C-alpha cells in the first residue's frame, strides 16, 4: 500500500502518484484517465482509444456550440 498527500495546484487539488505505482498500472505522465466514484472511493482508470475519441468529440461539440448551450441552459 502507498500513502500520498493531496496538493494544491492553482485553484485545483492534485494527487502525486509515485513512479513505481504508475509503472505497475502502466500509466505515464500525459496519459488521459477517467475518474470514477464508487461507494465513496475514487478509481482512476486509463482511457482507451474509444474513450479518448469520444471525449475529444464532446470537447469539440461544447466549444463549437457553447453559446447555444448557454442560451438553452437559461
trRosetta pair geometry for C-beta under 8 A, 3 or more apart (Angstrom, degrees):
i j d omega theta_ij theta_ji phi_ij phi_ji
2 18 5.7 -130 -157 18 148 129
2 20 8.0 169 -83 76 141 103
2 21 5.6 -83 10 -65 162 130
4 15 6.1 92 108 -174 129 87
4 16 5.3 -151 -170 71 129 79
4 17 6.9 -95 -32 -94 172 37
4 18 6.9 -156 -75 -29 123 88
5 15 7.9 -170 99 -135 31 65
5 16 7.0 18 57 28 67 106
6 13 5.1 6 177 178 114 115
6 14 7.1 149 -162 75 63 36
6 15 5.7 -41 -105 -88 65 75
7 13 7.0 145 72 -162 37 64
7 14 5.0 -31 68 67 92 89
7 15 7.3 151 18 -95 84 24
7 16 6.3 50 -4 -29 130 101
8 12 7.7 143 -158 84 53 43
8 13 6.2 -42 -101 -105 49 65
8 14 7.7 78 179 19 3 83
9 12 5.2 -26 73 74 87 92
9 13 7.0 132 23 -125 81 14
9 14 4.4 44 -8 -16 129 120
17 21 5.3 -113 177 82 91 126
17 22 5.6 107 120 -57 115 95
17 27 7.7 -2 111 87 152 133
18 21 4.8 92 66 5 83 104
18 22 7.2 -152 98 -4 44 87
19 22 5.6 -56 -150 38 35 112
19 23 6.2 36 154 -21 68 105
20 23 5.5 -49 -145 36 34 115
20 24 6.3 39 153 -24 63 105
21 24 5.6 -53 -149 33 32 114
21 25 6.6 5 161 3 65 108
22 25 6.5 -73 -147 50 27 91
22 27 4.7 -98 -153 75 80 88
22 28 6.4 104 166 -89 123 39
23 26 7.4 24 -174 -78 31 38
25 46 7.5 169 147 -30 102 116
26 46 7.3 -51 93 -32 88 160
27 31 5.0 -130 -156 48 80 154
27 33 7.1 13 -131 -73 134 121
27 46 5.9 -158 -92 -79 97 116
28 31 5.4 109 56 -30 61 112
31 46 5.9 -39 160 -130 129 101
31 47 7.8 173 165 33 82 84
32 46 7.5 94 82 -160 55 62
32 47 4.4 -32 106 30 100 130
32 51 7.6 -172 112 109 120 107
32 52 5.6 118 62 -101 150 99
32 55 7.2 -172 174 60 145 158
33 44 5.1 6 170 -174 141 90
33 45 6.3 145 -164 73 83 36
33 46 5.6 -54 -106 -99 78 41
33 47 6.2 -158 -109 -18 20 84
34 44 7.6 153 75 -156 45 45
34 45 4.9 -24 60 66 94 94
34 46 7.9 21 15 110 80 4
34 47 5.5 108 -30 -75 95 85
34 51 6.6 -84 -46 -177 128 148
35 42 6.1 -24 -164 -164 99 100
35 43 7.3 145 -160 75 47 51
35 44 6.1 -19 -102 -100 67 66
35 45 8.0 172 -84 22 21 76
36 42 7.3 141 75 -160 48 48
36 43 4.3 -18 62 60 101 104
36 44 8.0 -165 23 -70 76 22
36 45 6.3 29 -5 -1 115 118
37 40 7.7 16 -177 -101 91 11
37 41 7.2 162 -153 77 54 40
37 42 5.9 -25 -98 -99 71 62
37 43 7.7 -171 -78 17 22 78
38 41 5.7 -27 71 60 71 91
38 43 6.1 11 18 -9 111 120
47 51 3.9 -135 -161 95 94 129
47 52 5.1 119 129 -57 127 79
47 55 7.0 -40 -145 -6 155 140
48 51 5.1 99 50 9 64 104
48 52 7.2 -125 102 -5 34 91
49 52 5.6 -54 -146 36 34 113
49 53 6.3 35 156 -20 67 104
50 53 5.8 -54 -149 35 31 110
50 54 6.3 28 154 -17 65 108
51 54 5.8 -58 -148 38 30 110
51 55 6.2 29 155 -18 66 108
52 55 5.8 -54 -144 38 29 110
52 56 6.3 32 155 -20 63 107
53 56 5.7 -56 -149 36 30 113
53 57 6.4 31 153 -19 64 105
54 57 5.7 -53 -148 36 32 112
54 58 6.4 34 152 -19 64 106
55 58 5.6 -53 -148 36 33 114
55 59 6.4 34 153 -19 65 104
56 59 5.8 -52 -147 35 31 111
56 60 6.4 31 154 -18 64 106
57 60 5.7 -54 -147 37 31 112
57 61 6.3 33 154 -21 64 107
58 61 5.7 -54 -147 36 30 113
58 62 6.3 24 158 -15 65 107
59 62 6.0 -57 -144 39 29 106
59 63 6.2 29 156 -19 64 108
60 63 5.9 -57 -148 37 28 111
60 64 6.2 22 158 -15 65 112
61 64 6.0 -62 -145 40 26 106
61 65 6.0 -20 172 22 66 113
62 65 6.8 -72 -127 59 22 81
62 66 6.2 60 163 -80 61 77
62 69 6.9 -21 -138 -2 70 161
63 66 6.1 -15 -152 -39 24 110
65 68 4.5 -49 -171 45 88 117
65 69 5.6 91 126 -26 90 98
66 69 6.0 -62 -149 38 26 109
66 70 6.4 28 154 -22 64 107
67 70 5.6 -55 -150 33 32 113
67 71 6.5 30 154 -17 66 103
68 71 5.8 -54 -151 35 33 110
68 72 6.3 27 153 -15 66 110
69 72 5.6 -56 -143 42 33 110
69 73 6.1 40 154 -29 65 107
70 73 5.7 -52 -147 29 28 115
70 74 7.5 41 151 -34 57 94
71 74 6.2 -45 -167 8 36 114
